[in-house]
Amino acid sequence: MASRRAPRVRSDLPLEKWPLDEVDRALLAALERDPRSSTAELARQVGMSAPAVRERVGRLEEAGVIRGYRLDVDPAALGLPVTAWVRVRPGPGQLPRIAELAARVPQVAECHRVSGEDCFLMRVHVASIAALEDVLDQFLLHGQTTTSLVVATPVPGRLPAPGPTTQPARPPR
């Protein structure tokens, strides 16, 4: 689909109740492989007419199942080869400041409010370990940080799949 409009979220159907069928799942898988696929190409892949696919994708967008279409750029190609996950435990009264700071620091690619001892989990991309230190120093003014460097990504981001994650173990003979 050459042009994609911003998804509209329907308020009459909660996302957790959206009834995805096999065609919806096939469309989502095809869009995950190539978000720029044309309606005709999607229709061919799922065995439906282009107008029916356009209607399906529109409903998935309106329901908020499809939240958007994103560009995936390799941070290393932008000169940011170091990726780290940073957990932040804010000091007393610092919780809102951490979220505000994360939004302002351009090296923070994402920030999640999480449960547990730490309150935030951030993915950070930087040019070097020294640059990571500079980013961490900004957060250390407001709390404690724990950092894990990414050394490899054996499973890149993907759509979650429902159901069991592994095959049941076979009993020994």
N, C-alpha and C positions, 0 to 999 in steps of 0.2 A: 504494500500500500504506500503509494508515494507520499501522500500527506496524511498526517495523523493529527486529529484534533485533540485538545486536552480532554481527558476523561471526565465525565460528570458522574458523581456518586448518587445513586438512588437511595433515598432515605426509607423506603418502604420495605426493604429486604436486607436484614443484617448479613454481613459478609460470611459469617460462620454458617449461615443457613442457605447460601447460594448453592443450588443443586447442579454441580458440574457433571456432565455426562461424558461419554467416551469421545464424542466429537469435540466438545469444549477442551478436553485434555489434549487431544491431538492438535487442535489449533494452538493451544498454549505451547506445546512442545515445538511446533513448527516455528512459532514466533520467537521462541527462545533461541533456536538455531539461527534464525535470520529475521530480526525484527523489521527488516526492510522488504520482506517478501510482498509481492503484489497480491491483491485479492484473488486474481486468476490463479496464481501459483499456489496459494493456500487452498483454494477450491480444489485444484487438481490433487493436492496431497491428501485431503480428507474425503474426496469423492463426493463433493457437493457442488451446487451452482455458485457462481460468484456472488449473486445477490443474497443467497442464503448465508454465505460466509460473512459478507459485509454486515448482515443483520446480527449474526452470532457475535462477531468481534465487537460490534457496537453495544450489544447487551452486556458483554463482559466488561467493557470500559465503563458503561453507565453504572453497573453494580459495584464498581471499584475492585473487581477481580484483577483487571489489568489497570495498574496505577499509572503507567506511563511507559515511554520508550526512551531508552538511555543509550548514550554513547559510551563505549567501554574503551578507554585509552590506557595503554601500558604506562604506568608512572615512570618507569626507567627511561622510556623514550622521551619523557619531558625533563630528564636530568634528575629524577628522584628515585634512585635505585634501592634506597633503604626503606623498608616497610616495617612498622612496629605496631603492636597492639599495646595500648597504654591503659591501665586501670588507674582510676583516681578516687581517692578517699578524701572528700573535702574536710577541711577543718570546721569547727563550729561556726555556723552562720554563713558559710562559704558556698553552699550548694548552688544558689542561683548564679553566682559569679563564675563557677566552673562551666556551666552551660553557655553563658554569655561569651566567655573567653573562647571556648571551643568553636562557637559560631564565627568568631572574628579571626582565628588563626587559620591562614589558608592551607597549611600543611595537614590540618585535620580533615580527612576525607569523610569520616562519619563519626558520630557520637551517639551512644545509646545510654539511657538511664537504666541501670540494672539492679537486681536484688543482690543481697549478700553484704559482705563487709565493705566492698567498694561500691560507690554509687554510679560511676560512669565507666564505660568501656569505649575507647576511641581507636580508630585506625588512622595512623599517621604515615605520611610519605615525605621523606626528606632526601637531600642530596648526599648527606654524610652523617656519621655518628656525631661529629661536632655540631652539625645542624640540629640533630635530634636533641642534643643537650640543651641547645638554645630554646627549643620548643618546650622541653620538660621544665626548664627553669621558670617559664611563665606560669606553669600550673603549680609548681612547688610553692609559689607565693600564697596559694589558697588551700593546699592540702598535700597529701602524700601520693606519690606515683609508684606504680610497679610496671615495668616494661618488659615485653617479650619481643625479640626481633624475629621477623619472618625469614626463615632460611630456605623454604621451598613451599610451593602450593600444590600438593598432590591432587586436591579436589578443588577446582575453581568454583566460583559462585554458580549456582544452578537452581532450578525450580525444585522445591521440596516435593517429594512423592508420598502419597498416603500409603498406609499398609506396613507390613513387616519390613524391616531393613535388612534382615539376613535370612538365609535358609535355615530351617530347624536342623539342629545337630543330629546326625545319624547315630543310632545306638551302636556300641561296639559289638563286634561279632564274637 
